[in-house]
């Protein structure tokens, strides 16, 4: 195994790339192989007011989701609500970037930001502040926005899922709001008296999505007719005694034409017992109330109309809460799932139970992981980040295999004092009391973002259907003109004859 680490420069971003030779990997026991990674420094800036500074202005905090536009060969990396957990004003955005992918090995390099696209409506920015901070009312969502999932529609528009609502919005390619999908009522967080509360958690809310556990991922069927949004964890009221002990989370299907929900399915997280079995000893095991809180889904990507890749992970690894990566990681995995035969549970409650009612079938989930990310990174001697949140099927390589790209969310390398809402930089030495825009102690740096490439064989991605693309308007117009010309030519010939 050959390692090479070198510096790449582009758009004032110094990127470290570690490359692993995968020669002969097609003959190895693992059909999915780690290829390489790009390390994006935590103090990198996006293109929003590049001459300014400040974590909440243009610090490059992403990848809460990752999408590959294969028709234009560009990528999108989604930033979430910004630094500070919803108490610092931050104009929410998505980053458009380019990336070189070696057509033989799948190795990635030459990362470069192309555009920073803000989400707006009627000239006003969507903002990462929670609804209480932004609107002074926990029941009014307004433009309070925590984007976590991203996909491009066949017509070039963006579908973005949100944790606060949970919501799904459609935006134009310039980030201008078009419409909101209708969120099923059973997902909306409510108090016992039925009052909506988008901010607080238990015990204030008694039904709907858990706080900070809304729509974490979104994807489209290849034909663009169905959109799927997945919750990070179980609903607050679906579990015994609550969602923290349940492994049953909801995958919601929407009709893109109407914006209405058409079905809900159950995705089952890996059992807590199986996860704890991978942790040495018992001292660091997850507790019973961690099943539906510290384990969850972070991303989803469609393979075809029925099959999907799902990224499931625990909340451990190198991150703002554990910069040194002291706690043992148990789960960073991608699974393959199928909706075939799954029960529509739109009108079925799973309240006060941790199992499934008789006759209810969850989505079919592969018994072994499609990618065991933690094990592959560990085998290469690499750190395991906490928030693996971006998943995309990349370009097809010369041998017919595909590059699978995964990315991390570094939380802008910011933590906060929960009592005072004061924010601090987190640095690679583990210190988390550094003033927000003061940098890090000498010899240390902000936590980086990682972008990984894996290589999946043609057989592993058998059944993958590339998404539909709507022809460009000029192309469509041209075809119409040609068609009409042919029509009149035929009519003319008939007249002559």
C-alpha positions as CSV (number, residue, x, y, z in Angstrom):
1,X,0.0,0.0,0.0
2,X,1.5,3.3,-1.1
3,X,0.8,6.6,0.7
4,X,1.5,10.0,-0.7
5,X,0.5,13.3,0.9
6,X,0.8,16.6,-1.0
7,X,-0.5,20.1,-1.1
8,X,-3.1,21.3,-3.7
9,X,-3.8,25.0,-4.1
10,X,-7.0,26.4,-5.6
11,X,-9.1,29.4,-4.8
12,X,-6.9,30.2,-1.9
13,X,-7.7,26.8,-0.3
14,X,-4.8,24.7,0.8
15,X,-6.0,21.1,0.5
16,X,-4.2,18.0,1.7
17,X,-4.8,14.9,-0.3
18,X,-3.9,11.4,0.9
19,X,-3.8,8.9,-2.0
20,X,-3.9,5.1,-1.6
21,X,-3.0,2.9,-4.5
22,X,-5.8,0.5,-5.3
23,X,-4.0,-1.5,-7.9
24,X,-5.5,-5.0,-8.1
25,X,-8.5,-4.0,-5.9
26,X,-10.9,-5.6,-8.3
27,X,-9.5,-9.0,-7.2
28,X,-9.6,-8.2,-3.5
29,X,-12.1,-9.6,-1.1
30,X,-13.8,-6.3,-0.8
31,X,-15.7,-5.0,-3.8
32,X,-15.8,-1.5,-2.2
33,X,-12.3,0.0,-1.9
34,X,-11.1,3.2,-0.3
35,X,-9.3,5.3,-2.8
36,X,-8.2,8.6,-1.3
37,X,-9.3,11.7,0.6
38,X,-9.1,15.5,0.4
39,X,-8.7,17.5,3.6
40,X,-10.2,20.9,3.4
41,X,-8.8,23.3,6.1
42,X,-11.3,24.6,8.7
43,X,-10.4,28.2,8.0
44,X,-11.3,28.0,4.3
45,X,-13.7,30.6,3.0
46,X,-16.5,30.4,0.5
47,X,-17.4,33.1,-2.1
48,X,-19.8,35.0,0.0
49,X,-18.1,38.3,0.9
50,X,-14.6,36.8,0.6
51,X,-12.9,39.9,1.8
52,X,-14.7,39.7,5.1
53,X,-14.0,37.4,8.1
54,X,-16.2,35.7,10.6
55,X,-17.4,32.1,11.2
56,X,-21.0,33.2,10.4
57,X,-20.1,35.1,7.2
58,X,-18.0,33.0,4.9
59,X,-16.3,30.2,6.8
60,X,-16.6,27.1,4.5
61,X,-18.7,24.9,6.7
62,X,-20.2,21.9,4.8
63,X,-20.8,19.0,3.8
64,X,-24.2,18.4,5.4
65,X,-25.0,16.8,2.1
66,X,-23.3,16.1,-1.2
67,X,-24.7,15.9,-4.7
68,X,-23.0,15.1,-8.1
69,X,-24.6,16.7,-11.2
70,X,-23.3,14.2,-13.7
71,X,-24.7,16.1,-16.7
72,X,-22.7,19.3,-15.9
73,X,-19.9,17.5,-14.1
74,X,-20.1,19.7,-11.0
75,X,-20.8,19.1,-7.4
76,X,-22.9,20.7,-4.6
77,X,-22.0,20.8,-1.0
78,X,-24.7,21.9,1.4
79,X,-24.0,24.0,4.5
80,X,-26.5,23.6,7.4
81,X,-27.8,26.3,9.7
82,X,-24.4,27.7,10.4
83,X,-22.1,27.8,13.4
84,X,-23.6,28.1,16.9
85,X,-26.5,25.7,16.8
86,X,-29.2,28.0,15.6
87,X,-28.4,31.1,17.8
88,X,-26.0,32.9,15.4
89,X,-27.5,34.7,12.3
90,X,-26.3,32.9,9.2
91,X,-27.5,33.2,5.6
92,X,-28.0,29.6,4.6
93,X,-26.4,28.4,1.3
94,X,-25.1,25.7,-0.9
95,X,-21.6,25.6,-2.4
96,X,-21.1,24.6,-6.1
97,X,-17.7,23.2,-6.7
98,X,-15.5,21.3,-9.2
99,X,-13.5,18.2,-8.5
100,X,-11.2,16.1,-10.7
101,X,-11.9,12.3,-10.6
102,X,-9.2,10.1,-12.1
103,X,-11.1,8.0,-14.7
104,X,-9.1,4.9,-13.9
105,X,-8.6,4.9,-10.1
106,X,-11.4,7.1,-9.0
107,X,-8.9,9.3,-7.0
108,X,-10.2,12.8,-6.3
109,X,-8.3,16.1,-6.4
110,X,-8.2,19.7,-7.4
111,X,-11.2,20.8,-5.3
112,X,-12.4,24.3,-6.2
113,X,-15.4,26.4,-5.2
114,X,-17.2,27.7,-8.2
115,X,-20.2,29.5,-6.7
116,X,-21.8,30.2,-3.3
117,X,-25.6,30.2,-3.7
118,X,-27.7,31.8,-1.0
119,X,-31.3,30.6,-0.3
120,X,-33.7,33.5,-0.7
121,X,-37.4,34.4,-1.0
122,X,-38.6,37.7,-2.3
123,X,-35.1,39.1,-1.9
124,X,-34.8,38.1,1.8
125,X,-32.4,35.4,3.0
126,X,-33.4,32.2,4.7
127,X,-31.5,32.1,8.0
128,X,-30.0,29.5,10.3
129,X,-31.5,31.1,13.4
130,X,-34.2,28.9,15.0
131,X,-37.7,30.2,14.8
132,X,-37.7,31.7,18.3
133,X,-34.5,33.6,17.6
134,X,-35.6,34.7,14.1
135,X,-39.3,35.2,14.5
136,X,-39.8,35.5,18.2
137,X,-42.3,32.6,18.1
138,X,-41.5,28.8,18.4
139,X,-44.7,28.1,16.3
140,X,-43.7,30.2,13.3
141,X,-41.1,28.7,11.0
142,X,-41.0,31.5,8.4
143,X,-37.5,31.6,6.9
144,X,-35.9,29.8,9.8
145,X,-33.9,27.1,7.9
146,X,-31.6,24.2,8.8
147,X,-30.8,22.6,5.4
148,X,-29.5,19.0,5.6
149,X,-30.4,17.2,2.3
150,X,-29.9,18.4,-1.3
151,X,-30.7,17.0,-4.8
152,X,-31.0,18.6,-8.2
153,X,-34.3,18.0,-10.1
154,X,-34.4,17.1,-13.9
155,X,-35.2,20.7,-14.7
156,X,-32.2,22.0,-12.8
157,X,-34.1,23.2,-9.7
158,X,-33.0,22.3,-6.2
159,X,-34.9,20.2,-3.6
160,X,-33.6,20.9,-0.1
161,X,-34.7,19.1,3.1
162,X,-34.8,20.9,6.4
163,X,-34.5,19.7,10.0
164,X,-36.4,22.5,11.7
165,X,-39.8,21.8,10.1
166,X,-39.2,19.1,9.0
167,X,-39.7,20.6,5.6
168,X,-38.8,20.1,1.9
169,X,-38.4,23.2,-0.3
170,X,-37.9,23.7,-4.0
171,X,-35.5,26.5,-5.2
172,X,-34.4,27.8,-8.5
173,X,-30.7,27.2,-9.6
174,X,-30.0,30.7,-8.3
175,X,-31.4,29.8,-4.8
176,X,-34.7,31.6,-5.2
177,X,-37.7,29.9,-3.3
178,X,-40.3,28.3,-5.5
179,X,-42.5,26.2,-3.2
180,X,-42.8,24.2,-0.1
181,X,-43.9,20.6,0.0
182,X,-46.7,19.7,2.5
183,X,-45.2,18.1,5.6
184,X,-47.3,15.2,6.9
185,X,-49.1,16.3,10.1
186,X,-47.7,13.4,12.2
187,X,-44.1,14.7,11.6
188,X,-44.7,18.2,12.8
189,X,-43.5,18.8,16.4
190,X,-46.3,19.6,18.8
191,X,-46.9,20.1,22.5
192,X,-49.5,18.1,24.4
193,X,-52.1,20.8,23.7
194,X,-51.5,20.6,20.0
195,X,-49.4,23.8,19.8
196,X,-46.6,23.6,17.2
197,X,-43.1,24.0,18.7
198,X,-40.3,24.0,16.2
199,X,-37.6,24.8,18.8
200,X,-37.9,22.8,22.0
201,X,-37.4,19.1,22.7
202,X,-38.9,16.7,25.1
203,X,-40.8,17.1,27.4
204,X,-42.2,20.2,25.8
205,X,-43.0,18.4,22.6
206,X,-44.9,15.2,22.8
207,X,-45.4,14.2,19.2
208,X,-43.7,14.7,15.8
209,X,-40.0,14.7,14.9
210,X,-37.5,14.9,17.7
211,X,-35.6,18.2,18.1
212,X,-32.7,18.4,15.7
213,X,-33.8,15.1,14.2
214,X,-35.8,16.3,11.2
215,X,-35.3,15.5,7.5
216,X,-31.6,14.7,7.3
217,X,-31.4,13.4,3.7
218,X,-33.3,13.8,0.5
219,X,-33.1,12.1,-2.9
220,X,-35.1,11.7,-6.1
221,X,-36.3,8.7,-8.1
222,X,-34.4,8.7,-11.4
223,X,-37.5,9.8,-13.4
224,X,-37.9,12.7,-11.0
225,X,-41.5,11.9,-10.1
226,X,-40.9,10.8,-6.5
227,X,-38.9,12.6,-3.8
228,X,-37.8,10.8,-0.7
229,X,-36.9,12.5,2.6
230,X,-35.6,10.6,5.5
231,X,-35.8,11.6,9.2
232,X,-32.6,11.2,11.2
233,X,-34.3,9.3,14.0
234,X,-37.7,8.1,15.3
235,X,-40.5,10.5,16.1
236,X,-40.5,11.7,19.7
237,X,-43.7,9.7,20.5
238,X,-42.8,6.5,18.6
239,X,-40.9,4.4,21.1
240,X,-41.1,3.2,24.6
241,X,-41.1,5.5,26.5
242,X,-40.0,7.8,23.6
243,X,-38.1,7.9,20.3
244,X,-34.7,7.7,22.0
245,X,-35.2,4.0,22.5
246,X,-36.7,3.2,19.0
247,X,-34.8,2.1,15.9
248,X,-37.8,2.8,13.6
249,X,-37.5,6.0,11.7
250,X,-39.6,7.2,8.8
251,X,-38.8,7.5,5.1
252,X,-41.3,9.8,3.5
253,X,-42.3,9.6,-0.2
254,X,-43.6,12.8,-2.0
255,X,-45.1,13.3,-5.4
256,X,-43.0,16.0,-7.0
257,X,-45.9,17.2,-9.2
258,X,-48.2,17.9,-6.3
259,X,-45.8,18.3,-3.4
260,X,-48.0,16.0,-1.4
261,X,-46.8,13.0,0.6
262,X,-47.8,9.7,-1.1
263,X,-46.4,7.2,1.4
264,X,-44.3,6.6,4.6
265,X,-42.0,3.6,5.2
266,X,-40.0,2.4,8.2
267,X,-36.3,2.2,8.0
268,X,-34.8,0.3,10.9
269,X,-31.5,1.3,12.4
270,X,-29.0,-1.3,13.3
271,X,-29.8,-2.8,16.7
272,X,-28.0,-1.2,19.7
273,X,-26.8,-4.7,20.7
274,X,-25.0,-5.2,17.4
275,X,-23.4,-1.7,17.6
276,X,-22.2,-2.2,21.2
277,X,-20.7,-5.6,20.3
278,X,-18.2,-3.7,18.2
279,X,-17.0,-1.5,21.1
280,X,-14.2,-3.1,23.2
281,X,-15.4,-3.9,26.8
282,X,-18.6,-2.5,28.1
283,X,-17.6,0.8,29.7
284,X,-18.1,2.8,26.5
285,X,-21.3,1.1,25.3
286,X,-24.2,3.2,24.2
287,X,-27.1,3.3,26.8
288,X,-30.6,2.0,26.0
289,X,-31.8,5.6,25.5
290,X,-29.2,6.2,22.8
291,X,-30.7,3.9,20.1
292,X,-32.9,6.7,18.6
293,X,-30.7,9.6,19.5
294,X,-27.0,8.9,19.2
295,X,-27.5,6.6,16.2
296,X,-29.2,7.9,13.1
297,X,-29.4,8.3,9.3
298,X,-27.4,11.2,7.7
299,X,-28.0,10.8,3.9
300,X,-29.8,8.9,1.2
301,X,-29.1,8.4,-2.5
302,X,-31.3,6.7,-5.1
303,X,-30.0,3.8,-7.1
304,X,-33.2,3.4,-9.1
305,X,-37.0,3.8,-8.4
306,X,-37.0,1.2,-5.6
307,X,-33.4,0.9,-4.3
308,X,-31.3,3.4,-2.3
309,X,-28.0,3.8,-0.5
310,X,-28.4,5.1,3.1
311,X,-25.7,6.5,5.3
312,X,-26.1,5.4,9.0
313,X,-23.8,6.6,11.7
314,X,-23.2,7.1,15.4
315,X,-22.3,10.4,17.0
316,X,-18.7,9.5,17.8
317,X,-15.5,10.4,16.1
318,X,-13.4,13.5,15.6
319,X,-15.7,16.5,15.9
320,X,-16.4,19.6,17.9
321,X,-17.5,17.5,20.9
322,X,-14.4,15.2,20.8
323,X,-11.6,16.9,18.8
324,X,-9.2,14.2,19.9
325,X,-11.5,11.3,18.9
326,X,-11.2,9.7,22.3
327,X,-14.5,7.8,22.3
328,X,-14.6,4.5,20.4
329,X,-16.5,4.7,17.1
330,X,-19.0,1.9,16.5
331,X,-20.9,2.7,13.4
332,X,-20.2,4.6,10.1
333,X,-21.8,2.6,7.4
334,X,-23.6,2.8,4.1
335,X,-26.4,0.2,3.6
336,X,-28.4,-0.7,0.5
337,X,-32.2,-0.8,0.9
338,X,-35.3,-1.6,-1.2
339,X,-38.8,-0.4,-0.9
340,X,-40.3,-3.5,-2.5
341,X,-42.8,-5.0,-0.2
342,X,-42.5,-2.4,2.5
343,X,-45.7,-1.3,4.3
344,X,-47.0,2.2,3.9
345,X,-47.3,3.4,7.5
346,X,-48.7,6.9,6.7
347,X,-51.8,6.1,8.9
348,X,-50.1,3.7,11.3
349,X,-48.8,4.9,14.7
350,X,-45.8,3.4,16.3
351,X,-46.4,5.2,19.6
352,X,-45.1,3.6,22.8
353,X,-43.6,0.6,21.1
354,X,-40.0,-0.2,20.0
355,X,-41.0,-3.0,17.7
356,X,-43.3,-3.1,14.7
357,X,-47.0,-3.9,14.7
358,X,-47.9,-7.3,13.3
359,X,-48.0,-7.2,9.5
360,X,-45.9,-4.1,9.2
361,X,-42.8,-4.7,7.0
362,X,-39.9,-2.2,7.1
363,X,-37.8,-1.5,4.0
364,X,-35.6,-4.4,3.1
365,X,-32.0,-3.6,4.3
366,X,-28.8,-5.4,3.3
367,X,-27.6,-7.7,6.2
368,X,-24.1,-6.5,5.7
369,X,-23.0,-2.9,5.0
370,X,-22.5,-1.7,1.4
371,X,-19.5,0.3,2.7
372,X,-18.1,-0.1,6.2
373,X,-16.6,3.4,6.3
374,X,-15.1,3.2,9.8
375,X,-13.3,-0.1,9.1
376,X,-11.9,1.0,5.8
377,X,-10.6,4.3,7.2
378,X,-9.2,2.5,10.2
379,X,-7.4,0.0,7.9
380,X,-5.7,3.0,6.2
381,X,-4.6,4.5,9.6
382,X,-6.9,7.6,9.0
383,X,-8.9,9.5,11.6
384,X,-12.6,8.7,11.7
385,X,-14.7,12.0,11.7
386,X,-17.9,12.2,13.7
387,X,-20.3,13.7,11.1
388,X,-20.2,11.7,7.9
389,X,-23.2,13.4,6.3
390,X,-22.7,13.6,2.5
391,X,-23.2,10.7,0.1
392,X,-23.1,10.8,-3.7
393,X,-22.7,8.3,-6.5
394,X,-20.0,9.9,-8.6
395,X,-18.8,9.5,-12.2
396,X,-18.5,6.1,-13.9
397,X,-14.9,5.0,-14.4
398,X,-13.3,3.5,-17.5
399,X,-13.7,-0.1,-16.1
400,X,-17.4,0.4,-15.5
401,X,-17.1,0.9,-11.8
402,X,-18.2,4.1,-10.0
403,X,-16.6,6.5,-7.6
404,X,-18.7,6.8,-4.4
405,X,-18.1,10.1,-2.6
406,X,-18.6,10.8,1.1
407,X,-18.2,14.0,2.9
408,X,-18.1,15.3,6.5
409,X,-19.7,18.2,8.3
410,X,-17.2,19.9,10.7
411,X,-19.8,22.1,12.4
412,X,-17.8,25.1,11.2
413,X,-15.4,24.0,14.0
414,X,-17.5,25.9,16.5
415,X,-19.0,24.9,19.8
416,X,-21.0,26.9,22.3
417,X,-21.8,27.4,26.0
418,X,-25.3,26.1,26.3
419,X,-26.1,28.4,29.2
420,X,-24.9,31.7,27.6
421,X,-25.1,30.7,23.9
422,X,-21.5,32.1,23.5
423,X,-19.6,30.4,20.7
424,X,-15.9,29.3,20.6
425,X,-13.5,27.8,18.0
426,X,-12.6,24.2,18.4
427,X,-9.0,23.4,17.5
428,X,-7.1,20.3,16.7
429,X,-5.4,20.3,20.1
430,X,-8.8,19.6,21.6
431,X,-9.2,23.1,23.0
432,X,-12.7,24.5,22.8
433,X,-12.5,27.8,24.6
434,X,-10.9,29.9,21.8
435,X,-12.8,33.1,21.0
436,X,-14.9,32.6,17.9
437,X,-12.9,34.6,15.3
438,X,-9.5,34.6,17.0
439,X,-8.0,31.5,15.3
440,X,-6.3,28.7,17.1
441,X,-3.2,28.3,19.3
442,X,0.1,28.2,17.4
443,X,0.7,24.8,15.8
444,X,-3.0,23.9,15.8
445,X,-5.8,24.6,13.4
446,X,-9.6,24.5,13.1
447,X,-11.1,21.1,12.5
448,X,-11.1,20.3,8.7
449,X,-13.8,18.9,6.4
450,X,-13.0,15.6,4.8
451,X,-14.1,14.5,1.3
452,X,-13.5,10.8,0.5
453,X,-13.6,8.7,-2.6
454,X,-14.4,5.0,-2.6
455,X,-14.6,2.7,-5.7
456,X,-17.6,0.4,-6.2
457,X,-17.6,-2.3,-8.8
458,X,-20.1,-2.4,-11.6
459,X,-21.6,-5.5,-10.0
460,X,-22.0,-3.7,-6.6
461,X,-23.9,-0.9,-8.3
462,X,-25.9,-3.2,-10.6
463,X,-29.3,-1.7,-11.2
464,X,-28.1,1.9,-10.9
465,X,-30.2,4.2,-13.1
466,X,-28.8,7.6,-13.9
467,X,-31.3,10.5,-13.2
468,X,-33.4,12.0,-16.0
469,X,-32.4,15.3,-17.5
470,X,-34.8,17.7,-19.1
471,X,-33.4,19.0,-22.4
472,X,-32.2,22.6,-22.4
473,X,-34.8,25.1,-23.7
474,X,-32.8,25.9,-26.8
475,X,-32.5,22.2,-27.6
476,X,-36.2,21.7,-27.1
477,X,-37.0,24.7,-29.2
478,X,-34.7,23.4,-31.9
479,X,-36.3,20.0,-32.0
480,X,-39.8,21.6,-32.1
481,X,-38.7,23.7,-35.1
482,X,-37.3,20.7,-36.8
483,X,-40.4,18.7,-36.1
484,X,-42.7,21.5,-37.4
485,X,-40.5,21.8,-40.5
486,X,-40.8,18.2,-41.2
487,X,-44.6,18.4,-40.7
488,X,-45.0,21.2,-43.2
489,X,-42.7,19.6,-45.6
490,X,-44.9,16.5,-45.6
491,X,-48.0,18.6,-46.0
492,X,-46.3,20.4,-48.9
493,X,-45.4,17.2,-50.6
494,X,-49.0,15.9,-50.2
495,X,-50.2,19.0,-51.9
496,X,-47.8,18.7,-54.8
497,X,-48.7,15.1,-55.3
